[in-house]
């Protein structure tokens, strides 16, 4: 992990913890090296910023990789619904595709 990047992301988060992008960036960065911290930040996003659409693709993949199947499925489903609600057809297609791939892997 790039310590300078992580330090900068933490500084942005400390400066404005209410900005979902700051939380999102930390979740993504920690997912590369520290799953426990990544999970903490993904959970913050899901609980405190449920309308932040970018969360759902990466959080679904993260929890699927952590073998938290029920949570991953719930996240993908919420993301697909949120994308429809927000009228974001590109995100809807991407989330639906990721969700279907996730379900296909469960069947294997």
N, C-alpha and C positions, 0 to 999 in steps of 0.2 A: 504494500500500500504506500502511496505517496504521502508521506507525513506532512508535507507542506500543504497539499490539497486538503487533507483531513483537518489540519489546523485551521485553514481558511474556512472550511465548511462549518466547523464547530464555532468559529468566531461569528459567522453569519447567523448561525442558529441562536447563539447567546444574545446577539444584538436584536434579533426578531424571531423569537420562538413561535410566534403566531402565524408566520408565513409558511404555508404548507410546502413551498418549494424547498425551503431550507431543511425541513424534516425529510422530505423526499430524497434530496441529494445525499443526506447522511445515511439514509436507509440503503440506497443504492451502493454507496461507497463501502459501508460496513458489510454488505452482502458478499463482498469479495474476500473478506478476511476474518470477520468477527460475527458469526451468525446470531449470537445472543443479542448483540447490540443492534444488528439489523432488524431482528424481530421486534425489539423494543420500539424502534422508530417506525416500522411498518404498522405496528399496533397503535402508535400515537396518531398516525395518519388516518387509519381506519376509524378510530374512535373520535378524534377531534376535528377531522377534515373529511367527512364522508363524501363530500361533493367534489373532491379533488380527483378527477378522472384518471390522470396518469398513474396513480397509485395501483390501480387494480391489475393491470397487466403484470407489473413487476412483483407485486405482492403475491399474486396467484402463483406465479412461477417459483417464487422464493419458498412459499409454504409447501408447494408440491415437491420441490427438491428436498425439503426438510422432512418429507413423508408425513406431513400433516394434511392428509387427504381431505378430510371433511372441511377443514378451514379453507384450503385452497379452492375446493368446489364452491363454497359459499362466497368467497371473494370474487371468483370468476362470474358467478351468477349475478351478484350485485353490480359488478362492473358492466356487464352486458346490459342490464336494466338501466343503469345510470347513463350509459352512452345513448341509449334510445331516448331517455327522458331529456337529455341535454341536446338531442338532435345532432349528435356527432357521428355521422355514418362511417367515417374512416375508423375511428376508435371502436365503434360497434363491430365492424368487420374484423378488426385485429383481435379484439377480445373474444369474439365468437369463435374465430379460428383457433386461438390459443386454448380456449375452453374445450373445443371439440378434440384437439390434439391431446389434451390432458385426459379427457374421457376415454379416448382410444387407447392411451397407454395403460389405463386402469384395466381395460378389457384384456390386455396381453398377458 
